[in-house]
Amino acid sequence: ANRRTRCNAGLILAGLGDQRGRDIIINELHDTQPRPTDLLASDGKPNVKGQTTADRYYAALLLGQLGDKAAVPALIATTEDETINARAAISLGEIGDARAIPALRKMAQDFPKERLWAGYGLAALGESDGFQILTEITSDAVWIQRRHAVEALGKIGDPKTVPVLVKSLQDEHANVRVSAVRSL
């Protein structure tokens, strides 16, 4: 009944070469049905919707860690789901399959609040528009967005990001500067 335990078991099976493990995680990614939860909402009542989202987010995270290209179509489908599309975009970038490029570009347009993560996925796939998105976000008014963009550029590790990261060393917020140092 514990979806996280099920996903962990799926990850182990997949790591051993059994495709049923990957399929377990993909099924969890698509499962939007209510489930038992100990997660509470601010009113003290069970937060079933929040639990469902958390379980699906975790499945998307594991699929990225697994790196199995067979999971790409399932992750592409979730770029349309604003509750977990940020994690799906990151995982698509981690897997590194060019089939994700059109979906990530569409996500960047359709979900402005998640543009950063679509940009990360695109940049991880070597797409110049992903680097452009991340570079633009390093000047965002919200410091946490700038920090995430700097961290994403660092994770990608492309030498062409160095000038942007060096500029971020002068950011007004200490957390952005620290992230720029770590990314460099």
N, C-alpha and C positions, 0 to 999 in steps of 0.2 A: 504493500500500500504506500510505502514511502517512495515518492518519485525520485528523490535525489539518490537514494540507495539503488534504485533500479537503474538510473543513469550511470552510476559508478560501476555497477556490475556490467552494464553494457560496454563501458569504456574498457574494462579489463578483457572482456570477451573479444572486442574489436582489436585490442592490442595483441591478442593471441592469434589474430588472423581469422576470427570467426565473424563473418558479415552480419550474423544475427545481432551482435553487440551494437554495431552501427545502426541497424534497423530499430533496435529498442530506443536508442537516443533520438532518432528521427521521429519515431512515433510519439515520443514525449514532446518533442518540439511542436508537433501539430495538435497535441491534445489540449483542447480548451475546456474540457468538461470540469465541473466542480469536483473538488476532492477534500478529504478531511484535512484540517489545519489546526495548528496551535498558534498561528500568526493572528494577532489581534489588530483591529482597526483602532483609530483614535477614540471611537465610542465604546471600546471594550468588547465589541462583538467580533466573532471570527471573521477574518479577512480572506474569504475563499478566493476572490478575484486576485488579490495580491499574491496568494500562494500559487495560484495557477500561473501567473506571470513570472514569478520567481523560479518556478520549476522549468518553465519553457526557456527562460533566459539561461538557466544553468545548462540545459540541453544544447543550446546554441554555443555556449562557451566550450563545452566538451567536444562538440563537432569541430570547432576550430583547432583545439588541441590535438585532436585525432588526426587532422590533416587529410582525411580521406576525400578524394574528389567526387566520390559517389554521393556525398552529402550536399554537394553544391546546389543541385536543383531545389532541395528542401530549404536551404538557407536563402536562395534567391527568392523563393515564394514568401519568406518572412520579411523581406525588405519592404513589403507593403503593410506590415503590421507595426503600427507605431509603438506598441507596448514592448517589443523586443527587437525592432529593426536595427537599433544601434549595435547590439551585440552580434547580430547576424552579419552586419557590414564588417565588423572587426574580424570575425571568424572567416568570412570570405577572403579578406585580405591575407589572413594567416595561411589559408589553404593555397592561395595563389593560382586560381583558375580563371583565365580570361573570360569564360562564359559569364562571369558575374558583372563585367563592366557595364553593359547596358542597364541592368537593374540598379546598380550603384549610382549611375548618372541620373536615372529617374528618381531614385530616392533623394538625392541631393536637391532636386528641383521640387519634389512633392512634399518633402518633410523638412522645412527650413530649420527647425529646432534640432534635427539630427544630421544636418549638413556636415558637421565636423566628422562624424563617424563614417558617413558615405565617402568623404574626402580621404579619410584614413584608408579605407578599403581600396579606393582607386589608386592612391599613392603607393600602397603596398604592392599593387599590381603593376607599378611602373608608369601609371597614367599621369601625364602632365597636369590635367585638370584637377587631379587629387592634390598634387603639390600646390597648385594655385589656391585651392580652397583652404588648405591648411595654412598657407602663408598669409592669406587674407585674415584668417581667424586669429593669427598671432597679434593682430591689431584690434581685436574685438574690445568693446567697452567692458565686458565682464571678464574679470581676471581668471576665473576658473576655466572659461573657454580658451583663453590664451594659454593657460598652463596645459590643458589637454592637447591643444594643437602642437605645442612645443614637444610634449612627451611623444605624441604620435610621430612627429618628424624624427625624433631620436630613435624610436623603435624601428623605423624604416631603414635608417642608417645609410642613406644615400648622401654622398659627399656634396651634392648640389644644395643640400639643406643648410650647410655650415654658415653661409652669410646670414640667413634668417635667424639661426640659433644664436649667432654672435650678437645680432641686434637685440635679441630677447634678453641678453645679459644686462641690458640697460632698462628693462621693464620696471615700472613703478612698484610692482608687487613682488615681495621677496620670494613667494612660492613659485612664481613664473621664472625668476632669475635662477633659483635652485634647480628647477626642472631643466632650464637651458644648460646649466653646467653639467648636470647628469646626462643630458642628451648628447652634448658634445663629447 
